[in-house]
């Protein structure tokens, strides 16, 4: 345990930030899973719902990247991978 006042404060700040980051990362994973579930059920799911879920996922991950919780390039990579799956599910099968 730190006994320097500035380090005690720094520990409190770090713990608050860690808790917030864990919560934000969890919401990113949840949003991604919802999109994946909609893609998996693409036959019965309507495309508007899938697109709404994708937009919500993008908004969530962009906010996290803006706050520095995840790196901007990590956010771009995740958005790209999910978008690729959504577009494949929306493409008419010929």
Steps between C-alpha positions, in 0.01 A plus 500: 500500500632839405556751778572802279193718462541557127539127439189423706305743283652354184391151612143625550498659155641188338236280662215728384637506146554124496140439611370738230717339231381152597139614472554665161685198358222276621240714323706477179506121523126489574418721201722286274333180623155645430602580143652153456181339631293703253734397216474133600120523493505695172231281347237587757637839609402806301787705354391825671557347843843374397597844370372673815706266715806563283454878528473469879817286504687760294384780728609308809845416370557848357422657837741259667773581248442872549539460875817297456358177642591319179745611234352665191647238269365220718156659473536530122605134471207377708251717308637373170472135598145537626400706194635229273277241670195727494544577130543131420175423683315781321626400155231306312594139444504414133 
